[in-house]
């Protein structure tokens, strides 16, 4: 596998770091820390460049909070200065990692995303009789640091860039505590090995996508599964044979052990392609899509709260949800909620 050298000089240019600051600030211009950073923009950018070039840069502390939908997760927010560094790194390294990705992986990629993944999922529903839907158990908290660094070194040979990557990985805060034993482990191995990437970092999203790209190639090239879609750690396999899907599931479980990952048995299921199931926030059938009822209830509650507090911000605050909802068959629903004009 070809590795890339001499990347660091491209990372530590003023133009790259300036662009990184603008990307990191997108949608957050009113945030106090962002406003402060841009008040002294040039000074802050030169400070970042100096620290990176002298290898004195150290990440700051994370602010953490929890979300509970669609499932409980701890989100970690890095200081804005660190997010600028993350963007500067990924601008250069991201395209190198993306060369390893198959067509049918959809997270954090230009011209991909959730809606493209849902479209592809629906396309395969029409072609095959059965679906195997899988989920990695506590994926982000389970990513093994030593294995991740080893995998990244297959693509990157620039020592200075690897220093920056290792610094970011090593500074990961503790995620959900859980322990699982794999073949060859001693009693202490799961406690001794560092693991977990903070959900919220741009770097975490790219590294996590790359970590599972090896599963993608295994499914496509070794198992020879023609119908396959992955979005982060949610992935589905399609076949006309139930037995084949069960065999693939067993093979995948064994393959994932080398990455110290396990399947979430409670969220892994095999079902007929004619059955509508939730995938990436929509209930998808062969010929149409709906929003799950829980999603609609949350939207109604959010509308009520917004109308009581700041009715003038309703359209803006729900723009993202409406954009997602429009991808399903929801015209009548959106009309009933007053979120589109009635014809």
C-alpha positions in Angstrom: 0.0 0.0 0.0 1.5 3.4 -1.1 2.2 5.8 1.8 2.4 9.6 1.5 5.3 11.6 2.8 6.0 15.4 3.1 2.5 16.3 4.1 3.3 18.5 7.1 4.5 21.5 5.1 1.1 21.6 3.4 -0.7 21.4 6.8 1.3 24.3 8.3 0.7 27.0 5.7 -1.0 30.2 6.6 -3.6 29.7 3.8 -4.5 26.2 5.0 -4.9 27.2 8.6 -7.0 30.3 7.6 -9.2 28.1 5.5 -9.4 25.7 8.5 -10.6 28.5 10.8 -13.3 29.5 8.3 -14.5 25.8 8.0 -14.5 25.3 11.8 -16.5 28.5 12.3 -19.2 27.6 9.8 -22.6 27.8 11.5 -21.0 28.9 14.8 -20.1 32.6 14.1 -22.2 33.7 17.0 -20.4 31.5 19.5 -18.4 33.5 22.1 -15.2 31.5 21.6 -15.4 31.8 17.8 -16.0 35.5 18.0 -13.0 36.0 20.3 -10.8 33.9 18.0 -11.8 35.9 15.0 -11.3 39.2 16.8 -7.6 38.4 17.0 -7.6 36.1 13.9 -4.1 36.7 12.5 -2.5 36.6 15.9 -4.3 33.3 16.7 -3.4 31.7 13.4 0.3 32.5 13.7 0.3 31.1 17.2 -1.2 27.8 15.9 1.4 27.7 13.1 4.3 28.4 15.6 3.1 25.7 18.0 2.7 23.1 15.2 6.0 23.9 13.6 7.9 23.6 16.9 5.8 20.6 18.0 4.7 22.4 21.2 1.0 22.3 20.3 -1.1 20.5 22.9 -4.9 20.0 22.7 -7.1 21.6 25.3 -9.7 20.1 27.5 -13.0 18.8 26.2 -16.5 20.0 27.2 -18.8 17.0 27.4 -22.6 16.6 27.2 -24.9 13.8 26.6 -27.6 13.2 23.9 -30.2 10.5 24.1 -31.7 10.3 20.6 -31.5 8.2 18.6 -29.4 6.4 21.2 -27.5 7.6 24.3 -24.1 9.1 23.5 -21.5 11.3 25.1 -20.5 14.2 22.8 -17.1 15.9 23.4 -16.6 19.4 22.2 -12.9 20.5 21.7 -11.8 24.1 22.1 -12.2 26.1 18.9 -8.5 26.5 18.5 -8.2 22.7 18.5 -11.0 22.4 15.9 -9.0 24.7 13.6 -6.1 22.3 13.9 -8.4 19.3 13.2 -9.7 21.0 10.0 -6.1 21.9 8.9 -5.1 18.3 9.3 -8.1 16.7 7.6 -7.9 19.1 4.6 -4.6 17.5 3.7 -5.0 13.9 5.1 -8.7 13.4 4.5 -8.4 12.9 0.7 -5.6 10.4 1.2 -7.8 8.3 3.5 -10.7 8.6 1.2 -8.8 6.8 -1.6 -9.2 3.7 0.5 -13.0 3.9 0.6 -15.4 1.9 -1.5 -18.2 3.5 -3.3 -20.9 2.4 -0.9 -19.6 4.1 2.3 -21.4 7.4 2.9 -20.4 9.2 6.0 -18.3 12.4 5.9 -17.8 12.3 2.2 -18.4 14.9 -0.5 -21.6 14.1 -2.6 -22.5 11.3 -0.2 -24.3 11.6 3.2 -27.3 10.1 4.8 -29.8 10.8 2.0 -27.6 9.2 -0.6 -27.1 6.2 1.8 -30.9 5.9 2.2 -31.4 6.0 -1.6 -28.8 3.2 -2.1 -30.4 1.2 0.7 -33.8 1.5 -1.0 -32.2 0.6 -4.4 -30.9 -2.7 -2.9 -34.3 -3.4 -1.2 -35.8 -3.7 -4.7 -33.0 -6.0 -5.9 -32.7 -8.6 -3.1 -35.0 -10.7 -1.0 -33.3 -10.3 2.5 -31.4 -7.7 4.5 -28.9 -8.2 7.3 -28.7 -5.0 9.3 -25.7 -4.7 11.6 -24.4 -2.3 14.3 -21.1 -2.2 16.0 -21.3 -2.3 19.8 -20.2 1.1 21.3 -18.2 1.8 18.2 -16.5 5.2 19.0 -15.6 4.1 22.6 -14.2 0.8 21.2 -11.7 2.1 18.6 -8.3 0.8 19.7 -5.6 3.5 19.7 -2.7 1.2 18.9 -4.6 -0.5 16.0 -5.8 2.8 14.6 -2.3 4.3 14.6 -1.0 1.2 12.9 -3.7 1.4 10.2 -3.0 5.1 9.6 0.7 4.3 9.1 -0.3 2.2 6.1 -1.3 5.4 4.3 0.9 8.1 6.0 4.7 8.0 6.2 5.3 11.7 7.1 6.8 11.7 10.7 5.6 15.2 11.5 2.1 14.5 10.4 2.1 11.3 12.4 3.2 13.3 15.5 0.2 15.5 15.1 -2.2 12.6 14.5 -0.8 10.7 17.5 -1.1 13.8 19.7 -4.8 14.1 18.8 -5.5 10.4 19.4 -3.5 10.3 22.6 -5.5 13.3 24.0 -8.9 11.5 23.5 -10.9 11.7 26.7 -12.3 8.6 28.3 -15.5 7.4 26.6 -18.1 4.9 27.9 -16.3 2.4 30.1 -16.8 -1.1 28.8 -14.5 -4.1 28.6 -14.5 -7.1 26.2 -12.0 -9.9 26.0 -10.6 -11.1 22.6 -8.6 -14.2 21.8 -5.1 -13.9 23.2 -6.0 -11.3 25.9 -4.7 -11.6 29.4 -6.9 -10.7 32.4 -5.6 -7.1 32.2 -5.4 -6.5 28.4 -8.8 -4.7 28.1 -7.9 -2.4 30.9 -4.4 -1.7 29.7 -5.1 -0.9 26.0 -6.2 2.7 25.4 -9.4 3.0 23.3 -12.1 5.4 22.3 -12.4 8.5 20.1 -14.4 11.6 21.2 -17.6 11.9 19.2 -17.7 15.5 18.0 -14.1 15.8 16.6 -13.8 16.0 12.8 -10.7 13.9 13.1 -12.7 11.2 15.0 -15.2 11.0 12.2 -12.6 10.5 9.5 -10.5 8.1 11.6 -13.6 6.1 12.5 -14.6 5.9 8.8 -11.1 4.7 7.8 -11.0 2.2 10.7 -14.0 0.4 9.2 -13.0 0.7 5.6 -11.1 -2.5 6.1 -14.4 -4.2 6.9 -15.8 -2.7 3.6 -13.1 -4.3 1.6 -13.5 -7.6 3.4 -17.3 -7.7 2.7 -16.9 -6.7 -0.9 -13.8 -8.6 -1.9 -13.6 -11.6 0.3 -17.3 -12.3 1.0 -18.2 -11.0 -2.4 -21.4 -9.3 -1.2 -22.7 -7.2 -4.1 -25.4 -5.3 -2.1 -23.8 -3.4 0.8 -24.2 0.0 2.3 -22.3 1.6 5.3 -22.8 4.8 7.2 -20.3 5.1 10.0 -21.0 1.9 12.1 -24.4 1.2 10.7 -24.1 -1.2 7.8 -26.4 -3.5 5.8 -25.8 -6.5 3.6 -28.3 -7.8 1.0 -28.8 -11.2 -0.5 -31.4 -13.5 -1.9 -30.4 -16.2 0.6 -31.0 -16.1 4.4 -28.4 -18.8 5.0 -25.8 -16.7 3.1 -26.5 -13.7 5.2 -26.2 -15.7 8.4 -22.8 -17.1 7.2 -21.6 -13.6 6.4 -22.7 -12.4 9.9 -20.5 -15.1 11.5 -17.6 -14.3 9.2 -17.9 -10.6 10.0 -17.9 -11.3 13.7 -14.7 -13.2 13.4 -13.1 -10.6 11.1 -13.9 -7.7 13.5 -12.0 -9.4 16.4 -8.7 -8.2 14.9 -9.9 -4.7 15.3 -11.2 -5.4 18.8 -14.8 -4.7 17.8 -18.0 -6.7 18.4 -21.5 -6.6 16.9 -24.4 -5.2 19.0 -26.6 -8.3 19.0 -29.6 -6.2 20.1 -29.4 -4.0 17.0 -28.4 -6.7 14.5 -31.2 -8.3 12.6 -32.2 -10.2 9.4 -35.5 -9.4 7.7 -37.3 -9.6 4.4 -36.7 -6.7 2.0 -40.4 -6.2 1.8 -40.5 -5.2 5.4 -40.2 -1.5 6.2 -37.4 -0.8 8.7 -35.7 2.3 10.1 -32.4 3.2 8.5 -30.6 6.5 9.2 -33.7 8.2 10.7 -36.3 7.1 8.1 -38.5 4.1 7.9 -37.7 2.8 4.4 -39.9 0.6 2.2 -39.2 -0.6 -1.3 -41.2 2.1 -3.0 -41.6 4.9 -0.3 -40.2 6.3 2.9 -41.7 7.6 6.1 -40.5 9.3 9.3 -40.6 7.1 12.4 -43.4 8.1 14.7 -41.0 8.9 17.5 -39.2 11.4 15.2 -42.5 13.1 14.4 -43.4 13.3 18.1 -40.1 15.0 18.9 -40.6 17.5 16.1 -44.1 18.4 17.3 -42.8 18.9 20.8 -39.9 21.1 19.5 -42.3 23.2 17.4 -44.5 23.8 20.4 -41.6 24.8 22.6 -40.2 27.1 19.9 -43.6 28.8 19.3 -43.9 29.5 23.0 -40.3 30.8 23.4 -39.2 32.3 20.1 -41.8 31.9 17.3 -39.8 34.0 14.9 -37.0 31.5 14.9 -39.2 28.5 14.0 -38.2 28.1 10.4 -34.5 28.6 11.1 -34.4 26.2 14.0 -36.2 23.4 12.2 -34.5 23.9 8.8 -32.2 20.9 9.2 -35.1 18.6 10.3 -37.3 19.8 7.5 -34.5 19.1 5.0 -34.2 15.6 6.3 -38.0 15.1 6.4 -38.4 16.3 2.8 -36.3 13.3 1.7 -39.2 11.0 2.8 -42.8 11.0 1.7 -43.8 13.7 4.1 -45.5 16.5 2.2 -48.9 16.1 4.0 -47.1 15.8 7.3 -45.1 19.0 6.8 -48.3 20.8 5.7 -50.1 19.7 8.8 -47.2 21.0 10.9 -47.3 24.4 9.1 -43.8 23.9 7.8 -44.6 24.2 4.1 -47.2 26.4 2.4 -50.5 24.8 1.6 -51.3 24.9 -2.1 
